Amino acid sequence: MNLELTPAQKRAAEGLLSGIPAAGVLVLRGQAGSGKTAVLEHVHALAGGILLGVRQFMRSLAAGPPYAIEEAFLNMLEGAVAQHNLVFVDDLHLVTQIVTSCDYPRGFLLDAALTAALCDAAAQHKKLVFALDSAVDLPWPLRRRAYTWEIGEFAAEDYRTICRGVLGEKVADRLAATVKKCEEI
């Protein structure tokens, strides 16, 4: 299903698109279910590059020992940066949550891997765009170097856009009319 971005998602996408020429590292943040992946896919379709997600990370992780999370992440990024000028990394929070919980013994090593990846990308004049859940702390290297955009709270028009995309125009209009009648009561 190819859904239209909501107004809040469009604002975030426009922010990322305007930031790509100006910044080396960008971050898209949003609550769970706010459409971070949809925004990244939209910006990726317009700007090019490569979009990496959990599937690519898991493939990289499977190539080494299971405790080598940081190395797998760094290898995934290095491979993408070597072949593309623009690299999108979706769901970074899933990786950061692993290394910051469950008594993981190498928790701060991900910061080292991120620092190395950011430095390598900058030296090669490559761009990195990360997306992560706004409920998760931004890793320190990104806090220091990245321009950040947030998908804002959804308003009524955002929900209308979602309903039109999922339900179709006719059903969404009927739903809106029913909601309006309920509000009048």
ABEGO torsion letter per residue (X at the ends): XBBBBBAAAAAAAAAAAAAAAABABBBBBBBBGAGAAAAAAAAAAAAEEBBBBAAAAAAAAAABBAABAAAAAAAAAAAAAAABABBBBBGAAAAAAAAABGGBAAAAAAAAAAAAAAAAAAAAGBBBBBBBBAABBBBAAAAAABBBBBBBBBBAAAAAAAAAAAAEAAAAAAAAAAAAAAAAX
